[in-house]
Amino acid sequence: MIKKTIAITTGIEPLYGTHDENLRLMEDQLGVTLDLRSDGIHVCGEPDAVVRVQCIFSDFDSLRRSGVNLQNGELHGMLKLVVADPNVTLKSLVESGRQRSTGVKRMVQPRSPNQRKYVEAIEACDMTFGLGPAGTGKTYLAVAMAVSALMSKKISRIILVRPAVEAGERLGFLPGSLQEKVDPYLRPLYDALYDLLDQDKVDKLLERNVIEVAPLAFMRGRTLSDAFIIMDEAQNTTNEQMKMFVTRLGNNSKAVITGDLTQVDLPNPKKSGLLEALHVLEGVEGIRFCRFDDVDVVRHHLVQRIVRAYDSYGRAQQQLPLSASETNLPGSGLGSAVPAVVAKPQ
C-alpha cells in the first residue's frame, strides 16, 4: 500500500461527479481510498491502482485545458471503461470518439464495456446483433455509427427498417404517404438522427433518399449495396421476415439488428425471428452477437432499477408451480382455484 497526494487544480471539480459518484466509482473498482483535503486529494492503495487514479486526474486536466468539456453522464460512462480496462485512458477514449464522430454535432462515446464491445463489433463485422433491455443504447449507437460512416463517405446511404407491430395496441389504418405511415414506428431512429445531425440536414438527406425509410414488408427482392442498414425492434419479426432481411446484404454494406427478447409483441413470442436467428447464425463468420444487461442502461437511473425488477419478477414466476401462480392472481382470493373447462361431447 502506498499513499500519494494529487494537487487540486482549477476546474478539476467536474471529475468528482454528482455527489462525488465518480470518486466512489474509482474507490470501488480500483480498491483505493480517496480523501479530499485542503492540500489536495490523498490517494491510498496498491501502487498500480494509485498510478491509474493519477493518470485519470492528469488526463482530465489535460483534456479540460485543451477545450474538451465532458458532461457528467458521458464522463461517468467513460470512467467505467477506464477502471475496467488498464489499457484504456480518458485521452484514448476521447480520441476514438472524435474519429467516430466525423461530421456529427456531438461526440459518439460508449458508456459501458458492453457498449464498447458493440461499437467495436460494428466497426469490425458486416452484420452485428445488439440484444438487451430498453435503454442500453443499442439503437442510438447503431444510428451514430451509421451517420459517422455516411459523413466520412464510407457508405452512400442509410436504410432504416422496423417491423410495423404495435406494442399491445391497434392503431388501425394510418393516413398519408408510405413514409408517413411508417414514421410512427421509426420515431426512435429519427430521434437519434436529430440528436446527431441538424434537423435541416436530416430533412434534406431524407428528401434525397440518402436516408431511406424502408418498411420490412417491402424489402423482399432488394439487394442493399453501399449502405448501412439498421433494423430496430427485431424481436417483432417472424422467422420468414428475419431470413428475408439478413439475405438482403450487398457489397460494401453493414447491417445492425437490434432487439429485446423480453418485449416481443407478436401473438406467439416463441415464433420471433430474432430468437431463431440466435440459434441459426451463432458462430457464422462475419456475424457478431453483442448482449447487454441492466448495468448497461444509460437512461434515467430509475430505468435500470425497473429492468432489474422485471427480470427478478420474471425469474420468480418461472420457478413457481402452475397452481401457485394461478391461486395468486389479483382478485382470485386466497386458496381459490381456476375452474377447469370440460368440453361437452358433440
C-alpha positions in Angstrom: 0.0 0.0 0.0 1.2 3.5 -0.9 -0.1 7.0 -0.4 0.1 9.8 -2.9 -1.3 13.4 -2.9 -2.8 14.8 -6.1 -2.8 18.6 -6.3 -6.2 20.1 -6.9 -6.2 22.3 -10.0 -8.8 24.9 -11.0 -11.6 23.3 -12.9 -11.0 19.7 -11.8 -14.2 19.6 -9.7 -16.4 18.2 -12.5 -14.3 15.0 -12.4 -15.8 14.3 -8.9 -19.2 13.7 -10.4 -22.7 14.4 -8.9 -22.5 13.8 -5.2 -18.9 12.5 -5.8 -20.2 9.5 -7.7 -17.1 9.3 -9.9 -14.8 9.3 -6.9 -16.8 6.4 -5.4 -16.6 4.6 -8.7 -12.8 4.8 -8.6 -12.7 3.7 -5.0 -15.0 0.7 -5.5 -13.4 -0.5 -8.8 -9.7 0.2 -8.2 -9.7 -0.6 -4.4 -8.3 2.7 -3.3 -9.4 5.3 -0.8 -9.7 9.0 -1.9 -9.6 11.7 0.8 -10.3 15.3 -0.2 -8.1 17.7 1.9 -7.2 21.3 1.7 -3.7 20.4 0.3 -5.0 18.0 -2.4 -6.6 14.6 -2.8 -4.9 11.8 -0.8 -4.9 8.5 -2.6 -4.1 5.3 -0.7 -4.0 1.8 -2.3 -1.9 -0.6 -4.3 0.8 1.1 -6.4 -0.7 0.2 -9.8 -4.2 1.4 -8.7 -2.8 4.7 -7.4 -0.9 5.3 -10.6 -4.2 4.7 -12.6 -6.0 7.3 -10.4 -3.2 9.8 -11.0 -3.5 9.1 -14.8 -7.2 9.7 -14.7 -6.8 13.1 -12.9 -3.9 14.1 -15.3 -5.9 13.1 -18.4 -9.0 15.0 -17.3 -6.9 18.1 -16.6 -5.1 17.9 -19.9 -8.4 17.4 -21.8 -10.0 20.3 -20.0 -7.1 22.6 -20.8 -7.4 21.6 -24.5 -11.0 22.6 -24.5 -12.7 19.2 -24.1 -15.6 19.6 -21.6 -17.1 16.2 -20.8 -20.7 16.1 -19.5 -21.2 14.2 -16.2 -23.2 11.3 -17.7 -20.7 10.9 -20.5 -17.7 11.3 -18.2 -19.2 8.7 -15.7 -19.6 6.2 -18.6 -16.0 6.8 -19.8 -14.7 6.3 -16.3 -16.5 2.9 -16.2 -14.4 1.9 -19.2 -11.2 3.3 -17.8 -11.4 1.5 -14.4 -12.5 -1.8 -16.1 -9.5 -1.9 -18.5 -6.0 -0.8 -17.5 -5.1 -0.3 -21.2 -7.9 2.3 -21.7 -7.4 6.0 -20.8 -9.6 9.1 -20.9 -7.5 10.5 -23.7 -7.7 7.4 -25.8 -11.5 7.3 -25.4 -11.9 10.9 -26.4 -9.6 10.4 -29.5 -11.6 7.3 -30.6 -14.8 9.1 -30.1 -13.6 12.0 -32.3 -12.8 9.6 -35.0 -16.2 8.1 -34.9 -17.9 11.5 -34.8 -16.9 12.8 -38.2 -19.5 15.4 -39.3 -21.6 14.7 -36.2 -22.6 17.5 -33.9 -21.8 15.5 -30.7 -19.1 13.0 -29.8 -20.2 9.4 -30.0 -18.9 7.6 -27.0 -19.8 4.2 -25.5 -20.6 4.3 -21.8 -20.0 0.8 -20.6 -17.7 -2.1 -21.5 -20.5 -3.9 -23.4 -21.3 -0.8 -25.4 -17.6 -0.5 -26.3 -17.6 -4.2 -27.5 -20.8 -3.4 -29.5 -19.2 -0.4 -31.2 -16.1 -2.4 -32.0 -18.1 -5.2 -33.4 -20.0 -2.8 -35.7 -16.6 -1.5 -36.9 -15.2 -4.9 -37.5 -18.1 -7.0 -38.7 -20.6 -6.7 -41.6 -23.5 -7.8 -39.5 -24.0 -7.2 -35.8 -26.8 -8.1 -33.5 -27.4 -5.9 -30.4 -29.6 -7.7 -27.8 -30.7 -6.4 -24.5 -33.2 -4.4 -22.4 -34.5 -0.9 -23.0 -32.2 2.0 -22.5 -28.9 0.2 -23.2 -28.0 2.3 -26.3 -28.5 -0.4 -28.9 -30.4 1.8 -31.4 -28.6 5.1 -30.6 -25.1 3.8 -31.1 -26.2 2.0 -34.3 -27.6 5.2 -35.7 -24.5 7.1 -34.6 -22.2 4.6 -36.3 -24.3 4.8 -39.5 -24.2 8.6 -39.5 -20.4 8.6 -38.9 -19.9 6.2 -41.8 -22.1 8.3 -44.1 -20.4 11.6 -43.2 -16.9 10.0 -43.8 -18.2 8.7 -47.2 -17.6 5.0 -46.2 -21.1 4.3 -47.5 -23.6 6.3 -49.6 -26.9 5.8 -47.8 -28.6 4.8 -44.6 -31.6 2.5 -44.6 -33.8 2.3 -41.6 -36.1 -0.7 -41.1 -38.5 -1.7 -38.4 -41.4 -4.2 -38.3 -44.8 -2.4 -38.1 -46.1 -4.2 -35.0 -47.9 -2.2 -32.3 -47.0 -2.7 -28.7 -50.3 -4.0 -27.5 -52.4 -1.5 -29.4 -54.4 -1.5 -32.6 -53.8 1.8 -34.4 -55.8 0.9 -37.5 -55.1 2.2 -41.0 -52.8 5.3 -40.9 -53.4 8.1 -43.4 -50.8 9.7 -45.7 -47.9 8.5 -47.9 -45.9 5.4 -47.3 -43.2 7.3 -45.3 -45.9 9.0 -43.2 -47.5 5.6 -42.5 -44.3 4.1 -41.1 -42.9 7.2 -39.5 -44.6 6.5 -36.1 -42.8 3.1 -35.9 -39.4 4.7 -36.7 -39.6 7.6 -34.3 -36.8 6.3 -32.0 -34.5 6.2 -35.1 -35.5 9.7 -36.1 -34.9 10.9 -32.5 -31.3 9.6 -32.7 -30.8 11.2 -36.1 -32.0 14.6 -35.0 -29.8 14.4 -31.9 -26.7 13.7 -34.0 -27.3 16.0 -37.0 -29.1 19.3 -37.5 -32.8 19.0 -38.4 -32.4 20.7 -41.8 -29.6 18.3 -42.8 -31.6 15.3 -41.8 -34.6 16.5 -43.7 -32.5 17.1 -46.8 -31.0 13.7 -46.6 -34.5 12.2 -46.3 -35.7 14.1 -49.3 -32.8 12.9 -51.4 -33.3 9.3 -50.2 -29.7 9.3 -48.8 -31.5 8.3 -45.6 -34.2 5.9 -46.6 -37.2 4.6 -44.7 -37.8 1.0 -45.9 -40.8 -0.9 -44.5 -39.7 -4.5 -43.7 -42.6 -5.9 -45.8 -41.2 -4.2 -48.9 -37.6 -5.5 -48.6 -38.1 -8.7 -50.5 -36.1 -9.0 -53.8 -33.8 -6.0 -53.0 -30.0 -6.1 -52.8 -28.8 -3.4 -50.4 -25.3 -2.3 -51.6 -23.0 0.5 -50.3 -25.4 1.0 -47.4 -25.6 1.0 -43.6 -28.8 -0.8 -42.7 -30.4 -0.7 -39.3 -33.3 -2.9 -38.3 -34.8 -1.9 -34.9 -37.2 -3.9 -32.7 -36.1 -7.1 -34.5 -37.8 -9.2 -31.8 -41.1 -8.5 -33.6 -40.0 -10.1 -36.9 -41.3 -13.5 -37.9 -38.8 -16.3 -38.8 -39.5 -15.7 -42.5 -39.0 -11.9 -42.2 -35.7 -12.3 -40.4 -34.4 -14.8 -43.0 -35.5 -12.4 -45.8 -33.8 -9.4 -44.2 -30.4 -10.9 -43.4 -30.1 -12.1 -47.0 -30.5 -8.6 -48.4 -26.9 -7.5 -47.7 -25.0 -6.3 -50.8 -21.4 -5.3 -51.4 -19.8 -2.7 -49.1 -22.7 -2.8 -46.7 -23.2 -3.2 -43.0 -26.3 -4.3 -41.1 -27.1 -3.8 -37.4 -30.0 -5.6 -36.0 -31.3 -4.6 -32.5 -33.9 -6.1 -30.3 -35.1 -7.1 -26.8 -36.5 -10.6 -26.5 -38.3 -9.6 -23.3 -40.6 -7.3 -25.3 -41.9 -9.4 -28.1 -45.3 -8.1 -29.4 -46.1 -11.0 -31.7 -49.1 -13.2 -30.9 -46.7 -16.1 -30.4 -43.4 -14.9 -28.8 -41.8 -18.2 -29.5 -42.0 -17.5 -33.2 -39.8 -14.4 -33.0 -37.3 -14.3 -35.9 -34.7 -12.8 -33.6 -34.9 -15.8 -31.3 -34.5 -18.2 -34.2 -31.6 -16.1 -35.6 -29.7 -16.5 -32.3 -29.6 -20.3 -32.8 -29.2 -20.4 -36.6 -26.5 -17.7 -37.0 -24.4 -18.1 -33.8 -20.8 -18.9 -34.9 -21.2 -17.7 -38.5 -18.1 -15.9 -39.6 -18.6 -12.1 -40.1 -21.6 -12.0 -37.7 -21.3 -10.8 -34.1 -23.8 -11.0 -31.3 -23.5 -8.4 -28.6 -25.5 -8.8 -25.4 -26.4 -6.1 -22.9 -27.8 -6.3 -19.4 -29.2 -3.9 -16.8 -25.8 -2.4 -15.9 -25.6 -1.0 -19.5 -28.8 1.1 -19.1 -27.8 4.7 -19.8 -31.3 6.3 -19.4 -32.6 7.6 -16.1 -31.2 5.6 -13.2 -34.7 4.5 -12.4 -34.9 2.6 -15.7 -32.0 0.4 -14.6 -33.9 -0.5 -11.4 -37.1 -1.1 -13.3 -35.3 -3.5 -15.7 -33.8 -5.4 -12.7 -37.3 -5.6 -11.0 -38.9 -7.1 -14.1 -36.1 -9.6 -14.6 -36.3 -10.7 -10.9 -40.1 -11.0 -11.2 -39.8 -13.0 -14.4 -37.4 -15.4 -12.9 -39.6 -15.8 -9.8 -42.6 -16.5 -12.0 -40.8 -19.2 -13.9 -39.9 -21.0 -10.7 -43.5 -21.0 -9.4 -45.6 -24.1 -9.9 -48.6 -23.5 -12.2 -51.1 -23.9 -9.4 -49.3 -21.5 -7.2 -49.2 -18.8 -9.8 -52.9 -19.2 -10.6 -54.0 -19.0 -7.0 -52.1 -15.8 -6.5 -53.7 -13.9 -9.4 -55.1 -10.5 -8.4 -58.7 -10.8 -7.4 -58.7 -14.6 -7.3 -58.8 -14.7 -3.5 -56.7 -16.9 -1.2 -56.9 -20.5 -1.9 -59.2 -20.1 -4.9 -58.7 -22.3 -7.9 -59.3 -21.6 -11.6 -62.1 -24.0 -12.6 -61.3 -26.4 -15.4 -63.3 -26.2 -18.6 -64.7 -29.5 -19.7 -65.7 -29.9 -23.3 -69.1 -31.4 -23.8 -69.2 -34.3 -26.2 -70.6 -33.4 -29.6 
